[in-house]
Amino acid sequence: MRKFIRVIRNLIIFAAVCYIGFLAYNSIKDTKSFSVDFLNIEATVQEDGNMQVRETRTLTFKNGPFTRAFIDIPKKGSNELRNISISEGDKIYEYTEDITNRPDGFFNVSETYDKYHIEWYYNVVEGTKVFNVDYLVVDAVKVYNDTAELYWNFVGDENAVDAKEVEVIVHLPQGANKDAIKVFGHGPLQGQVSIINETEAMWKTTNLPKNRFLETRILFPIEIVPNSQNKEDKNAYDEIMEEEKVWADEADAERAKHKMLGLVNLVLVVVTLVIIIVLYMKNGKKLKPKVKYDYYRELPGKYSPAEMVVLMTFGKVTSPALSATIMDLARKGFISMEIQGQGKKSDVIFHKLKNINGTLIQHEKYIFNFLFSTVSKNKETVSINEIKVFSKKNKSKANYFWVTWSEKVKNTEKVKSFKDEKSFKTRFLLRFIGVIYIVAWVVVVIKFEMTEFKFGVPIGASMLWIFSTPFPRRTAYGEEELMMWKAFKTFLKDFSNLDKAELPQLILWEHYLVYATALGVAKQVLKQLPYAYPEINNSQTTNPTGWYGMYNNTSYNDNNLANIESVASITTAIATLGESIHSISNSYKASSSSSSDGGGGGFSGGGGGGGGGSSFGAD
């Protein structure tokens, strides 16, 4: 049950981290931004080898204002741009030289040695706009002796944002057979190119990343561009086809690699899950005790109440462990306890009866020294109120005491015998592998852009962390002890309902009450004692006033029922002391933490030698 709770807790933490990431995403999303929802490019090759282009961009703007958009088209060879115009639906933009004030509905063109810069001006805060950019590319077609070629980079490698969908359609002059047309695409491997008919070819891709180009290459008969002036006296068809074949083969190999990596990615997740299951069955599955008890009427073990608490909580030291240890020091005769005052003004005084010796284990010695050396400054007495005041005034010392004392409890040989170390090492191993997954993910996905691992590796890492949570388990001995202590706790809560013959001697309850305090049922025990042991009202019987070396200076001494109340008052006071020190320690820690044949198919990854290459941005 506790392991299930820990799994649920970690799932909640994981969900919280995801939620925080979602909030962070929303905060980023709410910043000024724009997106390219659709980019459609229509290019018409003319008989003189020129090419008329219309770029239509559908843009969505958020959290503006936005007042400008621009494209940069690199120059290559003798290519020249003419007849540049901008439109938005029926709205025709006018030319201006005023680029400083960005007047709405105007555009400007500037030219440098290496590019054309076209920008246009508008006003938008939120919404969608569709812009058309028209221009004529002079001598876009290169004519060789055996083929004509259009080699053009329609989307450059310096775009500011991703494009969700890109479509390029090239229209050729009439006169060619479909079989005489060869088309190629360069860019993202998921892109597709196809010949629609003897005058149209199409290139399409989705989710084109920013700074990723999309380039087209098309070969067609020279007869359909009879007036072209851009000629070169050589045969180029075979050379181009061979070049494209090399690039296509490389792209096919890259696709095969990506497909294989995608499969590896899936196998990685499945293998990770199998490893977790196998290791859980071997080293993480909870061991079951051989015998089950409903009640256990004697102390299950001869070890300290603090060690028992660590067994019950599976590694945590709680405030009842501290309270019970102090009571056990009194039971063993090292201290006595005295009640002073009544009601809210009452206090409990601890008297030092003898020095520590070899019968005490390290965490018992440490708390003894804390009380009578650190707090009382080597005096023979110290009160609960003095301890609380000291802890509040010296929070660092109180925190140091609690942390050190807790570690001493958790590192005893008895506590170690409760824990299956192999299960803890297995959890560490799985989480270490999870860290390796994340490091590998950063290198593979971010540095080398192997996006096949974008989701699989983080899923595997998350599985390793989340499902390793329930791995730590108790040893078989620990489970046996745990089961008996649970049965003992049930007995403590119900013993007054049992037959008198089944109850232990009254004197044993001094010892039992120590562990009842550690188990958090001391009040229930003290409430039941007078009913289970009616003779407690007889002053001739064992007097609970003598428990834990206790005496008081009130009028309770002759009334055993009143003395039971005194024991209850002391156990309550000591319990609040443990809670106080633990709370101070927690608050201190919190405050100090700071296609090769040209017939269509997929894109190849080569290219980059074509003209054009427009890059887009907006602000």
Secondary structure, 3 states (H helix, E strand, C coil): CHHHHHHHHHHHHHHHHHHHHHHHHHHHHCCCEEEEEEEEEEEEECCCCCEEEEEEEEEEEECCCEEEEEEEEECCCCCEEEEEEEEECCEECEECCCCCCCCCCEEEEEECCCEEEEEEEEEECCEEEEEEEEEEEECCEEECCCCEEEEEEEECCCCCCCEEEEEEEEECCCCCCHHHCEEEEECCCCCEEEEEECCEEEEEEEEECCCCCEEEEEEECHHHCCCCCCECCCCCHHHHHHHHHHHHHHHHHHHHHHHHHHHHHHHHHHHHHHHHHHHHHHHHCCCCCCCCCCCCCCCCCCCCHHHHHHHHHCCCCCHHHHHHHHHHHHHCCCEEEEEECCHHHCEEEEEECCCCCCCCCHHHHHHHHHHHHHHCCCCCEEEHHHHHHHHHHCHHHHHHHHHHHHHHHHCCHHHHHHECHHHHHHHHHHHHHHHHHHHHHHHHHHHCCCHHHCCHHHHHHHHHHHHCCCCCCECHHHHHHHHHHHHHHHHHHHHHHCCHHHCCCHHHHHHHHHHHHHHCCHHHHHHHHHHHCHHHHCCCCCCHHHHHHCEECCHHHHCHHHHHHHHHHHHHHHHHHHHHHHHHHHHHHHHHCCCCCCECEECECCCCCCEECCEEEEC
